[in-house]
Each structure stands twice: as C-alpha cells, then as structure tokens.
Amino acid sequence: MTNPPDSTEASTWRDLSPLINPRSVAVVGASQRADALPNREPRGNRVIRNLKNFGYSGRIVAINPKYTEVMDCPCYPDIGVPNRHVPDLLESAADAGTRAAVVFSAGFAEIGAEGKARQARLEALSRERGFLICGPNCYGVLNVYGKATLFASTIPPGFLAGPVALVSQSGGLSTTIANALMLNRHVGLSHIISCGNQSGATFEEYFNYFVEDENTRVIAAFVEGFKQPDKLLAVAQKAAARGKPLIILKGGRSEVSKRAAATHSGSLAGAAEVIDAAFRQCGIISVRSLNELIDAVSVFSCDSFVKHYHGGRRIGVLSGSGGECTLVSDAAANVGLEVPELTETTKSQLQESVADFGNMNNPLDGTGAMYDDEKIFPRLLQALIDDANIDVVTINLEANDPRPKELKSGYRFCAAIEKAAASSDKPIAAFSSVVGGPVDPEMLMPLREVGVPLMEGAECATSTIRHLAEYYEFQENRLANTDKDTAVPAPHTKLPAGILPAQAAFHLFEEFGIPVVPTVLTQNADEAAAAAEPMGFPVALKIESAEITHKSDVGGVALKLANSGEVRAAYERILTEVIRRSPAAKIDGVVVQRMASEGIEMILGVKRDPLFGPVVLCGFGGLLVELLKDVAIGIPPISREQALDMIKRLRGFPIFSGVRGKPPADVEALCDSIVGVSRLAVTLGDQLVGLDINPLIVLPKGQGVIAVDAVVETQ
C-alpha cells in the first residue's frame, strides 16, 4: 500500500502518482522466513528487496503481527493477507488516508462467484472513493526512474532504463517481454505495469499516465480486455497528438463470440474486427504476436531510425542468401510493402564498381562473393542508400548466429553498417533469418547506437515496417479531419421502440442526408396501383411487417413492375405467399417504391458493440452480403477521410473504378452516406439497436447513391 503525494491532478483522469510514484510504502505479508532460493522467497520480502536494490528513497515499513522488524524495516501488527481479507484490509487502509495499493494475490474474479464478489468490493472501493488499485492477481508496478519497484517478481541486476513503458495483463509475459527488449534489442524501460484483473486502475488510465510521463516515449501493452473502452479512443488520440506510439498486442481474439441480431450487420463483425477498426481509426499500432510486439517496440523506440524515416513503403533488401531474398520479397508483398527495381543509374554504378557480380537488382543477393571480398558489401549497401526508389534499407544480418565468434561474418558487416549509417539520410534496419536465441550484444549494441534497430525474421521485420508506414500516414492525415463531420450532434427525439416502418426509416435517413427512393405504404391493390402512377414505372412492391426482416425469403418482394395491372397482380401474389410462408407474422401493408437505377449494391449499417457502442459497417451488399463478408468498420463519429479509408479497405474496392465497361462509381456520395449514418448513430445514441441499408445503390460518378431497402431497430 502507498501513501498519497502532496498534490493531485484535477482532471477527468485520475492521477496515478500515488500508485506509480509513491512517497512511502507499506508491505503487507513480509516475514522473517528465509529461503535459500530467491524464487521461493515470500512475495512481500521480494518487494522489499527490489525496493532496496533499486535505491528507493521513500519510507518502507512491513505489516505482520508476528514481528517488529523485517529485512531491516520496521514492522507493525495488522491482519493477515489471505485473499478473503483483502477487501477489508483495503477499506481500512482507505479510511486511514492511504490512497493506493498493489494486490499481488490471486483468488478473485478469475476463480468463480466467491472471487467475483471479492473483486466487486475492490472495484466499488476504487470507483466510489477514488482508491487506486493495481491488480489483483498481478506482479505490480515497477517505476524505473522513480526507483519505486512495487513488483513481486525478482528483478535482475543491470536493469536497463529507457523510454518504453510496458503494461501487461499477464505478470509472466510482462517479464518475458521486458527481458527480450533489454537483452535481445537493447531497449530500456521507464516502467513495467502488471495490472492483472484491473479492479482499480485500468489500461486506459495507465496509458494516460504514460502519455503525460516525460520519461516515456513509447507505450507497449499486452491486453486481454479493456475496462474503459470509451476512454481508450480519447487517450489514443492524446498519444498521437504528443507523438507517442501506442503499440498493443490484443489477446483472446479467437474466443470472441458474435451476437445474434435482427439485422445482417449484427452478424458481420465480431469484437475482434471492431477492435481492429478502433485501433486503426485512432492510430494504435496493432500487432499479432509477441515477436512482432518486441520488434515494433525496438523500431519505434529507436529515435535516430524514426527521425530518418520520411514515409513510403519501398524497401531495399541486402542479403547474402538468394533464398532469403525470395522469402523477404514474399513477406513484403503479404503486408503491402514494395520491393521496387533499382534505378538504371544504380544498376550502372553497381556494374562498374562490382565487376562480374550476378544480381544487380532489388533484393540484392550478395552471394558468397560478399563474404570473400570485403569491398563488395559496403558498395551494395551504399547503392541501396543512394537509390531514389528506396525508402527504407534492410539488411539480412545473423545477429543471433549461435556459432563461435571466430566463425561469424556478421562483425565485419556490422562495421560497414555503422560507417554507412553515420552519414546516411535514410533509415537502415537489420533483420535475422530466424527468430529465437540470444542476440550477440557485440553486434546489437553498436548498431543500436547508430540508429540501426534489429528485428528477427522476415515476417516480423516487414510487418514492423508496414506499421511504421501506417503510423506515419496516420500522423500525416490526423489533422485533416473536419469538425463538421465529427462534431457531436444534439440528441434525437424519442422514436417508438421496435422495427421502424419503412416510411419512418426512410424519413430518418433523409434527416441525415442519405438519399432514398420514393416510398409509399399501401393497404390494398388499388392503393398500390394509384401510388405507382405518379412515381413512374417500373416500381417495386415489398411486404411491410416488423416481424419479417428478410422479405425476399418469404416471397415478399416483386421487382420491375411495368404498369398498374402488374402492380395489382403482384400485390395479391405477395400477400398470398407471405401468409403461406409466415402465417403468424403481423402484416402492416405493402410498400410501393420506384425502381432505382442500376449501380453497385452496398450494405451500410450500424451494430452495437459491447465495448465501443455503435459501430458503422460498410460493405458489398445485396443478397450475398453474408456470403461475401467484404465489410469495413468505423467507430463514430466518422470523418470523410475515415469514410474513404473504410471504402479503400474493401477487397472489392477496384470495382468502384469501373470494370467490364461499367463507369466509375460515385465514391464521394458513398462517403457522404457513411458520414450521415455515423451522425445518425451518434444522435440516436442508446435508442438505436441496429440498422441496415441493404442495398444502398452507388450510382455512376456524379449521380449519387440511393437507399432502396432498410431495417432500423430502436429501443
């Protein structure tokens, strides 16, 4: 437990300083029991040892009724520390003026009903009284620069301080990641937080603290679940504004189930896809593995490398293996990087300076020649640096080669890389062929000092460069969003609960600038024929029933009706067929609509996500929407630039350019409709359960879009 600092921050965010940078610490559960093995030492003792070894300058006391002194610290009596007593202990501590606690013990929400009840008391204490809690079920807090190591894992000597704050839900992975960064990448840390069950302070709050921390430049995290997703987007935007990359590995992706809903959109996007969209939209760098996380942190924390990067996805590759050149080219293509041809000038210069050399193109295969002739490698490297077609230079270097030093050729190559990097105006990175094994510090550290980060494996290396390019592009475009698109509108008037009638739904769309086909609800065949006349033929008829969301499945649709007679006949046919197939459904009539012109059929919808609330979906629609599942997701409010990005992410995006003689489609109008649906979702707020416009027809360029069919569900 920790006592409060002298001041607190008055803001919408809680000040975590009492937890992360305490002025005094009381360790509950430390004892005089000794154990020969450090990893068998009581956790409380380990925390005290870590504090002393790190040079913590605040007051340390132990709490244990059996002793008056533990590890040269004064010890005071109090209750024991079984998990069932923790809520009582913390409530008493809060009454005494303590502001924060780290709860290492397990036995809370992760074990069942009894544990969940204990954790609920901790959550209430934190929420209602502002008491800061790290954990339970965690390793705790390690503040490197503040020397506050409220950490239950043994901290090895020589801990490397640096610019990276690491937050992990898993205690074991927190040390795994930290050790890999320090030992295999020479990346130092400002903090480690093992947050466990997040009963008090949450990921979002830790992120905010590190965004404002002057010792932190990069924030990395392993996350299993978010507790305050509404704050995640806000803190991510704050991090982007301050130029602090936020790199997250999100676990549990395959376990997320999809919620059934009355609309198509409810079955299209599981939580994993929504999280991906949220991360992309707010500039969070999303990685898919521990190795990718470690490489991304290594690159983004390498200041000199990042400063030399000025955008672009064109990589130059230098290797002594033709097979590796092939694998890197494939890996680059898989993540959207280019491996462009070298300029003719570069090819000519190489031909002159490296006589009889085989490959004169990118990737550059140095073959055995670069091992035999020490002049070849520097010339090939400089050629890539000087080439106008290259944005990032990458070098295949076996820094994790397990062979004895005298058998390694990498030292000679490292010296050439260091020399070239000193005068290069392009970023240079190195990558190994395989992942794993200790990295040779005699190669790693000199390269890191001249701004050349190391990555392991072609797949992680190319993915990391792609992340760098996307983050750069995000920052370039971040200020392009307009207030008009993303301003929060006033709440909408209350709508009736349930499935809105077609005319009401279409009127709602028109309020938000989404064009709709002329639509009239009719009660008999004569009314339908009369409604069709002023619209102009051809028209369509559709059954109107809140209990039938997929009209064509029950024979409730008739298209391309050319005259009044066809309308009357279709009306009777629809009623007969629907009653036969859905005898229990309440029918409110038949809708008459003017047939829309031909175009590209899209689906535009809104579903409610348990984390982020309403999310907007856009994809290729029509009858095959659930089969194609070519859908992009955005978190409202959505700007025009973000709407365009959603469209470009669709696999079928090239269709909008015109194929097989078709004219280009009106992508601008589709962007307007996405923004309109985003505003609708924000305005209706909790009233909106789900929404589908399917199809929304995108007409040729300059002709707009038009909504043809829709389902809107409210509560």
C-alpha positions in Angstrom: 0.0 0.0 0.0 1.2 3.5 -0.7 0.5 6.9 0.9 -0.6 10.0 -1.2 1.7 12.6 -2.7 1.4 16.2 -1.8 -0.8 17.2 -4.7 -3.2 15.6 -7.2 -4.2 16.4 -10.7 -7.6 18.0 -11.2 -8.8 16.5 -14.5 -11.2 13.9 -15.9 -8.4 11.4 -15.5 -7.4 10.1 -12.0 -3.8 10.9 -11.0 -2.0 7.6 -10.7 1.1 9.1 -9.0 0.2 7.7 -5.5 0.3 4.2 -7.1 3.2 4.6 -9.5 5.4 7.1 -7.8 4.6 6.8 -4.0 6.4 8.6 -1.3 6.2 5.7 1.2 5.3 2.0 1.0 3.8 -0.4 3.5 4.3 -4.1 2.5 1.6 -6.4 4.0 2.7 -10.0 4.4 6.5 -9.7 4.5 8.1 -12.1 7.0 11.4 -13.2 8.6 11.1 -16.6 7.0 14.2 -17.2 4.9 14.6 -19.4 1.8 17.7 -20.4 0.0 16.1 -20.0 -3.4 15.2 -16.4 -4.5 12.1 -17.6 -6.4 10.8 -19.2 -3.2 11.1 -16.0 -1.2 7.8 -14.6 0.2 6.4 -12.0 -2.2 6.4 -9.3 0.4 10.1 -9.9 1.1 10.8 -9.8 -2.6 9.1 -6.4 -3.0 11.2 -5.0 -0.1 14.3 -6.5 -1.6 13.5 -4.9 -5.0 12.8 -1.5 -3.5 16.2 -1.6 -1.6 18.2 -2.9 -4.6 16.7 -0.2 -6.8 17.6 2.5 -4.3 14.0 3.6 -3.4 14.3 6.7 -1.2 10.9 6.7 0.4 10.0 5.1 3.7 9.4 1.3 3.7 7.5 -0.5 6.5 6.3 -4.1 6.8 3.0 -5.2 8.2 2.9 -8.5 10.1 1.6 -9.1 13.6 4.5 -11.6 14.3 7.4 -9.3 14.1 8.8 -5.8 15.0 11.3 -5.8 12.1 11.6 -7.4 8.7 14.6 -7.0 6.5 15.8 -4.0 8.5 12.5 -2.3 8.0 10.2 -1.5 11.0 7.2 -3.9 11.2 3.8 -3.2 12.6 0.9 -5.6 13.5 -2.1 -5.9 11.4 -4.4 -8.6 10.0 -3.1 -11.4 7.7 -3.3 -11.4 3.9 -5.4 -14.3 2.7 -7.4 -13.1 -0.3 -10.7 -13.2 1.6 -9.4 -10.5 3.9 -8.1 -8.2 1.2 -11.2 -6.1 0.7 -11.5 -5.4 4.5 -7.8 -4.5 4.6 -8.0 -2.0 1.8 -11.2 -0.4 3.1 -9.5 0.1 6.4 -6.4 1.5 4.7 -8.6 3.9 2.7 -10.2 5.0 6.0 -6.7 5.8 7.4 -5.9 8.0 4.4 -4.0 5.6 2.2 -4.5 6.4 -1.5 -3.3 3.3 -3.4 -2.5 -0.4 -3.2 -1.0 -3.2 -5.2 -2.8 -6.5 -4.7 -0.5 -9.4 -5.8 -2.7 -12.2 -4.6 -4.9 -14.3 -6.9 -8.3 -15.7 -6.0 -10.7 -13.0 -7.3 -12.8 -12.8 -10.4 -10.8 -15.5 -12.2 -11.9 -18.3 -9.8 -15.7 -18.0 -9.7 -18.6 -16.4 -7.8 -16.9 -16.0 -4.4 -13.9 -14.4 -6.1 -16.0 -12.2 -8.2 -17.8 -10.9 -5.1 -14.4 -10.0 -3.5 -13.3 -8.3 -6.6 -16.6 -6.3 -6.8 -15.8 -4.9 -3.4 -12.4 -3.7 -4.7 -14.0 -2.2 -7.8 -16.5 -0.3 -5.7 -13.8 1.0 -3.4 -11.8 2.3 -6.4 -14.8 3.7 -8.1 -16.6 5.3 -5.2 -13.7 6.5 -3.1 -11.0 7.0 -5.8 -8.8 4.4 -4.2 -6.1 3.3 -6.7 -5.6 -0.4 -7.0 -3.1 -2.3 -9.2 -4.3 -5.9 -9.5 -5.4 -8.2 -8.0 -3.6 -11.3 -9.5 -0.6 -9.3 -10.7 3.2 -8.7 -10.4 2.6 -5.0 -9.7 4.3 -1.7 -10.5 8.0 -1.0 -11.5 8.9 2.6 -11.9 12.5 2.6 -13.1 13.3 6.3 -12.9 11.3 6.8 -9.7 13.0 3.7 -8.2 9.6 2.6 -6.9 9.6 -1.2 -7.5 6.3 -2.4 -6.1 7.0 -5.6 -8.0 6.6 -9.2 -6.9 9.0 -10.8 -9.4 12.7 -10.9 -9.0 14.4 -8.0 -10.8 17.8 -9.0 -12.2 20.8 -6.7 -11.7 21.7 -4.3 -14.5 18.1 -3.4 -15.4 18.2 -1.2 -18.4 16.4 2.2 -18.1 14.9 3.7 -21.3 11.9 5.3 -23.0 9.4 2.4 -23.1 6.5 1.9 -20.7 5.2 -1.7 -20.7 1.7 -2.6 -19.4 0.7 -6.2 -19.4 -2.3 -8.0 -18.0 -0.1 -11.1 -17.6 2.6 -10.9 -15.0 4.6 -13.7 -16.6 4.5 -12.0 -20.0 5.5 -8.7 -18.5 8.9 -10.0 -17.6 9.2 -12.1 -20.7 8.7 -9.1 -22.9 10.9 -6.8 -20.8 13.8 -9.3 -20.8 13.5 -9.7 -24.5 13.6 -6.0 -25.1 16.5 -5.4 -22.8 18.7 -8.4 -23.7 17.9 -9.0 -27.3 17.1 -5.5 -28.5 19.0 -3.2 -26.1 15.8 -1.3 -25.4 15.4 0.2 -22.0 12.2 0.6 -20.0 10.7 3.5 -18.0 8.0 1.4 -16.3 6.6 -2.1 -16.1 2.9 -2.5 -15.0 1.5 -5.9 -14.5 -2.2 -4.9 -14.0 -3.9 -8.3 -13.5 -7.6 -8.1 -13.1 -7.8 -4.3 -13.4 -10.1 -4.0 -10.3 -9.0 -0.4 -9.9 -6.6 1.3 -12.3 -7.3 0.3 -15.9 -5.2 0.0 -19.1 -6.7 3.3 -20.3 -5.6 5.1 -17.1 -2.1 3.7 -17.3 -1.9 4.8 -20.9 -2.9 8.3 -20.0 -0.3 8.4 -17.2 2.5 7.4 -19.6 1.3 9.8 -22.3 2.0 12.5 -19.8 5.2 11.0 -18.4 8.3 12.8 -19.5 10.5 9.6 -19.3 8.2 7.7 -21.7 8.3 8.0 -25.5 6.7 4.6 -26.5 3.9 2.7 -24.8 3.6 -1.0 -25.3 0.9 -3.3 -23.9 -0.4 -6.9 -23.8 -4.1 -6.7 -23.3 -6.7 -9.4 -22.7 -9.6 -7.0 -22.1 -10.4 -3.3 -21.7 -12.5 -1.9 -18.8 -13.0 1.7 -20.1 -13.1 1.5 -23.9 -14.8 4.9 -24.2 -11.6 6.3 -22.8 -9.3 4.2 -25.0 -10.0 6.2 -28.1 -9.5 9.5 -26.3 -6.2 8.5 -24.8 -5.0 7.1 -28.1 -5.8 10.4 -29.8 -3.9 12.2 -27.0 -0.9 9.9 -27.5 -0.9 10.6 -31.2 -1.1 14.3 -30.7 2.0 14.0 -28.5 3.8 11.8 -30.9 3.9 8.8 -28.6 3.3 5.5 -30.4 0.9 3.2 -28.6 1.6 -0.5 -29.5 -0.8 -3.1 -28.4 -1.0 -6.9 -28.6 -4.6 -7.9 -28.0 -5.1 -11.4 -26.8 -8.3 -13.5 -26.8 -9.2 -12.8 -30.4 -10.5 -16.3 -31.3 -12.7 -16.5 -28.2 -14.9 -13.6 -29.1 -18.4 -14.7 -30.0 -20.7 -12.9 -32.3 -24.0 -11.6 -31.0 -27.2 -12.6 -32.9 -29.3 -9.6 -34.1 -32.3 -8.8 -36.2 -30.2 -7.3 -38.9 -27.5 -8.6 -41.3 -24.9 -6.2 -39.7 -25.3 -7.8 -36.3 -23.7 -11.0 -37.6 -20.9 -9.5 -39.7 -18.5 -8.0 -37.2 -17.3 -9.8 -34.1 -15.5 -7.9 -31.4 -12.0 -8.7 -32.8 -12.9 -6.9 -36.1 -14.3 -3.9 -34.2 -11.2 -3.6 -32.0 -9.0 -3.7 -35.2 -11.1 -0.9 -36.7 -10.9 1.2 -33.5 -7.2 0.7 -33.3 -6.7 1.7 -36.9 -9.0 4.8 -36.6 -7.2 6.2 -33.6 -3.6 5.4 -34.6 -3.0 2.4 -32.3 -0.3 0.1 -33.7 -1.9 -3.4 -33.5 0.5 -6.4 -33.5 -0.4 -10.1 -33.7 2.4 -11.8 -31.8 5.0 -11.3 -29.0 7.8 -11.3 -31.6 6.0 -8.6 -33.6 5.4 -6.6 -30.4 9.1 -6.8 -29.5 10.3 -5.8 -33.0 7.8 -2.9 -33.2 8.9 -1.6 -29.9 12.5 -1.9 -30.9 12.0 0.1 -34.1 9.6 2.8 -32.7 11.9 3.4 -29.7 15.0 3.9 -32.0 14.9 7.7 -32.3 17.5 8.1 -35.0 15.8 5.5 -37.2 12.4 7.1 -36.8 13.8 10.6 -37.5 15.3 9.4 -40.7 12.1 7.9 -41.9 10.0 10.2 -44.1 7.2 7.9 -45.2 7.0 5.4 -48.0 6.6 1.6 -48.3 9.5 0.8 -50.7 12.2 -1.3 -49.1 15.6 -2.2 -50.3 16.9 -5.6 -49.2 20.5 -6.8 -49.0 21.3 -10.4 -48.1 24.0 -13.0 -48.8 21.3 -15.6 -49.4 19.2 -15.8 -52.6 16.7 -17.9 -50.7 16.3 -15.2 -48.0 15.8 -12.6 -50.8 12.9 -14.7 -52.1 11.4 -15.1 -48.6 11.7 -11.4 -47.8 10.0 -10.4 -51.1 7.1 -12.7 -50.3 6.8 -11.4 -46.8 6.8 -7.8 -48.1 4.1 -8.5 -50.6 1.9 -10.1 -48.0 1.9 -7.0 -45.8 1.7 -4.4 -48.6 5.3 -3.3 -48.9 7.1 -2.8 -52.2 10.4 -4.2 -53.2 11.0 -2.0 -56.3 13.5 -2.3 -59.0 16.6 -0.2 -58.6 17.1 2.9 -60.8 19.1 2.4 -64.0 21.7 4.8 -62.5 22.2 2.5 -59.5 22.4 -0.6 -61.8 25.0 1.1 -63.9 27.1 2.1 -60.9 26.9 -1.3 -59.4 28.0 -2.8 -62.7 31.1 -0.6 -62.7 32.0 -1.0 -59.1 31.2 -4.7 -58.6 32.6 -6.3 -61.7 31.1 -9.7 -62.7 28.6 -9.5 -59.9 25.5 -11.6 -60.6 22.4 -9.8 -59.4 22.0 -6.1 -60.0 18.5 -5.6 -58.7 16.5 -5.4 -55.6 16.6 -7.5 -53.5 20.4 -7.5 -53.8 21.8 -11.0 -53.4 25.5 -10.6 -52.4 26.0 -14.3 -52.9 29.2 -15.8 -51.5 31.2 -13.0 -53.1 30.4 -10.6 -50.3 31.8 -13.0 -47.8 35.0 -13.4 -49.8 35.6 -9.8 -50.9 35.2 -7.3 -48.1 34.8 -4.5 -50.6 31.5 -5.8 -52.1 29.2 -5.5 -49.1 29.8 -1.8 -48.4 29.3 -1.0 -52.1 26.0 -2.9 -52.2 24.8 -1.2 -49.1 25.7 2.3 -50.3 23.9 1.5 -53.6 20.6 0.9 -51.7 21.1 4.0 -49.5 21.6 6.2 -52.6 18.9 4.7 -54.8 15.9 7.1 -55.3 13.4 4.2 -55.4 14.2 3.1 -51.8 12.5 4.5 -48.6 13.9 2.0 -46.0 17.1 -0.1 -46.3 17.0 -3.5 -44.7 20.0 -5.8 -44.2 19.8 -9.5 -43.5 22.3 -10.0 -40.6 22.5 -13.1 -38.5 23.0 -11.4 -35.1 21.6 -14.4 -33.3 24.0 -16.8 -35.0 24.8 -19.5 -32.3 28.2 -20.3 -33.7 31.5 -19.4 -32.0 32.7 -15.8 -32.6 35.5 -16.8 -34.9 33.1 -18.4 -37.4 30.7 -15.4 -37.6 31.0 -13.0 -40.6 28.5 -10.5 -39.1 31.1 -8.5 -37.2 32.7 -7.3 -40.5 29.3 -6.4 -41.9 28.3 -4.6 -38.7 31.4 -2.3 -39.0 30.4 -1.4 -42.6 26.7 -0.8 -41.5 27.9 1.5 -38.7 30.0 3.5 -41.0 27.3 3.8 -43.6 24.6 4.7 -41.1 26.7 7.6 -39.7 26.3 9.5 -43.0 23.0 8.1 -44.3 19.9 10.2 -44.7 17.8 7.1 -45.0 16.7 4.7 -42.2 18.6 1.4 -42.0 17.4 -1.7 -40.2 18.8 -5.2 -39.8 16.9 -8.4 -39.5 17.8 -12.0 -38.9 16.6 -15.0 -40.9 15.3 -16.9 -37.9 13.5 -16.0 -34.7 14.9 -17.0 -31.3 18.2 -17.5 -29.4 20.3 -14.9 -27.7 21.4 -11.9 -29.8 25.1 -11.1 -29.9 25.5 -7.9 -27.9 28.7 -7.1 -29.8 26.6 -6.7 -32.9 23.4 -5.4 -31.4 24.7 -2.6 -29.3 26.9 -0.7 -31.8 24.2 -0.9 -34.4 21.6 0.4 -31.9 23.9 3.3 -31.0 24.0 4.5 -34.7 20.2 4.2 -35.1 20.0 0.7 -36.7 17.4 -1.4 -34.9 17.5 -5.2 -35.1 14.4 -7.4 -35.9 14.1 -11.2 -36.1 12.6 -13.0 -39.1 11.4 -11.6 -42.4 7.8 -11.7 -41.4 8.1 -9.6 -38.3 10.5 -7.3 -40.0 8.2 -6.5 -42.9 5.2 -6.2 -40.6 7.0 -3.8 -38.4 8.0 -1.6 -41.4 4.4 -1.7 -42.5 3.3 -0.5 -39.0 5.8 2.3 -39.3 4.4 3.4 -42.6 0.8 3.3 -41.4 1.6 5.3 -38.3 3.4 7.9 -40.4 0.5 8.1 -42.7 -1.9 8.3 -39.8 0.0 11.2 -38.3 0.2 13.0 -41.7 -3.6 12.7 -42.1 -4.6 13.2 -38.4 -5.3 16.9 -38.8 -7.3 16.5 -42.0 -10.5 15.5 -40.1 -13.1 18.3 -40.1 -15.1 19.5 -37.1 -18.2 19.4 -39.3 -18.0 15.6 -39.8 -17.0 14.6 -36.2 -18.8 17.2 -34.1 -21.3 15.6 -31.6 -24.9 16.5 -32.6 -27.8 17.1 -30.3 -29.8 14.0 -29.2 -32.7 13.0 -31.4 -36.3 13.0 -30.3 -37.5 9.7 -28.9 -38.5 7.1 -31.5 -41.0 4.3 -31.0 -39.3 1.0 -29.9 -39.1 -1.9 -32.3 -38.6 -2.2 -36.1 -39.4 1.2 -37.7 -41.9 1.2 -40.6 -40.3 1.7 -44.0 -41.6 5.2 -44.4 -40.4 6.2 -40.9 -37.0 4.7 -41.5 -36.6 6.4 -44.9 -37.7 9.8 -43.4 -35.0 9.3 -40.7 -32.3 8.7 -43.4 -33.4 11.9 -45.2 -32.8 13.8 -42.0 -29.2 12.8 -42.1 -28.7 13.4 -45.8 -29.0 9.9 -47.1 -31.0 9.8 -50.4 -33.9 7.3 -50.5 -36.2 6.0 -53.2 -39.8 7.4 -53.2 -41.8 5.1 -50.9 -45.5 4.8 -50.1 -47.2 2.4 -47.7 -50.5 1.0 -49.2 -53.3 -1.2 -47.8 -54.8 -2.8 -51.0 -54.0 -3.4 -54.6 -55.9 -0.3 -55.8 -53.9 2.0 -53.4 -50.7 0.4 -54.7 -51.6 1.0 -58.3 -52.5 4.6 -57.5 -49.3 5.2 -55.7 -47.2 3.8 -58.5 -48.6 6.1 -61.2 -47.0 9.4 -60.0 -43.7 7.7 -59.2 -43.3 6.4 -62.8 -42.7 2.8 -63.8 -41.1 0.5 -63.2 -41.8 0.1 -59.5 -41.2 -2.5 -56.8 -43.5 -3.9 -54.1 -42.3 -5.1 -50.7 -44.2 -6.6 -47.8 -44.3 -4.3 -44.7 -44.0 -6.2 -41.4 -41.9 -5.6 -38.3 -41.7 -9.3 -37.9 -40.2 -10.0 -41.3 -36.7 -8.6 -41.8 -35.7 -10.7 -44.8 -38.5 -10.0 -47.2 -37.3 -11.9 -50.2 -37.0 -15.1 -48.2 -40.8 -15.3 -47.8 -41.8 -14.1 -51.2 -42.4 -10.6 -50.0 -40.8 -8.7 -52.9 -41.8 -8.1 -56.6 -39.5 -6.1 -58.8 -39.6 -4.2 -62.2 -43.4 -3.9 -62.4 -44.2 -2.0 -65.6 -47.8 -1.0 -65.2 -50.8 -0.8 -62.9 -52.1 -4.2 -63.8 -48.8 -5.8 -62.9 -48.8 -3.9 -59.6 -52.3 -5.2 -58.7 -51.4 -8.8 -59.5 -48.1 -8.6 -57.6 -49.9 -7.1 -54.6 -52.2 -10.1 -54.3 -49.4 -12.6 -55.0 -47.2 -11.1 -52.3 -49.9 -11.2 -49.7 -50.8 -14.8 -50.5 -47.2 -16.0 -50.5 -46.2 -14.3 -47.3 -49.3 -15.5 -45.4 -48.5 -19.0 -46.6 -44.8 -18.9 -45.5 -45.2 -16.7 -42.4 -48.7 -17.2 -41.1 -48.0 -15.8 -37.7 -46.5 -12.5 -38.9 -48.4 -9.3 -38.5 -48.7 -7.6 -41.9 -49.0 -3.8 -42.0 -49.4 -3.5 -45.7 -47.3 -3.4 -48.9 -44.8 -0.7 -49.7 -44.6 0.7 -53.2 -41.2 2.1 -54.3 -39.8 3.4 -57.6 -37.2 1.1 -59.0 -33.7 2.5 -58.6 -31.3 2.7 -61.4 -28.6 0.1 -61.7 -25.4 0.5 -59.8 -23.1 -1.2 -57.2 -25.1 -2.7 -54.4 -23.7 -1.9 -50.9 -24.7 -2.5 -47.4 -24.4 0.3 -44.9 -25.3 -0.5 -41.3 -24.9 0.1 -37.6 -24.5 -2.6 -34.9 -23.9 -2.2 -31.1 -20.6 -3.5 -29.8 -20.4 -4.3 -26.1 -17.1 -2.4 -25.8 -17.4 0.6 -28.2 -21.2 1.0 -28.5 -22.5 1.8 -32.0 -20.2 0.9 -34.9 -20.7 1.6 -38.6 -20.3 -1.1 -41.2 -19.9 -0.6 -45.0 -19.5 -3.4 -47.5 -20.7 -5.0 -50.7 -24.4 -5.8 -50.2 -27.4 -7.4 -51.9 -28.5 -11.0 -51.4 -24.9 -12.3 -51.0 -23.8 -9.9 -48.2 -23.3 -12.6 -45.6 -21.5 -14.9 -48.0 -19.1 -12.2 -49.3 -18.4 -10.6 -45.9 -16.4 -7.9 -47.6 -17.0 -5.3 -44.9 -15.1 -2.4 -43.3 -15.8 -1.0 -39.9 -15.6 2.5 -38.4 -16.2 3.9 -34.9 -18.5 7.1 -35.0 -18.1 9.9 -35.3 -16.5 9.3 -38.7 -14.9 12.0 -40.8 -15.0 12.0 -44.6 -11.3 11.0 -44.7 -12.0 8.0 -42.4 -15.1 7.1 -44.5 -12.9 7.0 -47.6 -10.3 4.8 -45.8 -13.1 2.4 -44.9 -14.1 2.1 -48.6 -10.5 1.6 -49.7 -10.1 -1.3 -47.3 -12.8 -3.3 -49.0 -11.4 -6.2 -51.1 -13.7 -5.2 -53.9 -12.6 -1.5 -53.9 -11.3 -1.7 -57.5 -14.9 -2.3 -58.7 -15.6 1.4 -58.0 -13.1 2.4 -60.7 -15.3 0.7 -63.3 -14.9 -2.8 -64.7 -16.1 -4.5 -67.9 -17.2 -1.3 -69.5 -19.0 0.0 -66.4 -18.5 3.6 -65.5 -16.7 4.7 -62.3 -18.9 4.8 -59.2 -19.8 7.8 -57.1 -17.4 7.1 -54.2 -17.8 10.7 -52.9 -21.5 10.2 -52.4 -20.9 6.9 -50.6 -18.5 8.7 -48.3 -21.3 11.2 -47.6 -23.7 8.4 -46.7 -21.2 6.8 -44.3 -20.7 10.1 -42.6 -24.5 10.5 -42.5 -25.1 7.1 -40.9 -22.3 7.9 -38.4 -24.1 11.1 -37.4 -27.4 9.2 -37.2 -25.8 6.6 -34.8 -24.3 9.3 -32.5 -27.5 11.3 -32.5 -29.8 8.4 -31.7 -27.4 7.1 -29.1 -28.8 4.3 -26.9 -32.1 4.4 -28.8 -30.5 2.6 -31.8 -30.2 -1.1 -31.5 -29.2 -1.8 -35.1 -29.6 -0.5 -38.7 -29.2 -2.0 -42.2 -29.5 -0.2 -45.5 -29.3 -3.1 -48.0 -29.0 -2.4 -50.7 -27.6 1.1 -50.9 -27.0 1.5 -54.6 -24.0 3.5 -55.6 -24.7 5.1 -59.0 -22.2 6.3 -61.6 -19.9 9.1 -60.6 -21.8 12.4 -60.1 -25.2 10.7 -59.8 -25.1 9.9 -56.1 -26.4 7.0 -54.1 -29.8 5.8 -53.1 -31.2 3.7 -50.3 -33.6 1.0 -51.5 -34.3 -1.2 -48.5 -33.6 -0.9 -44.8 -34.2 -2.2 -41.3 -34.0 0.1 -38.3 -34.5 -1.3 -34.8 -34.8 1.0 -31.8 -35.4 0.6 -28.1 
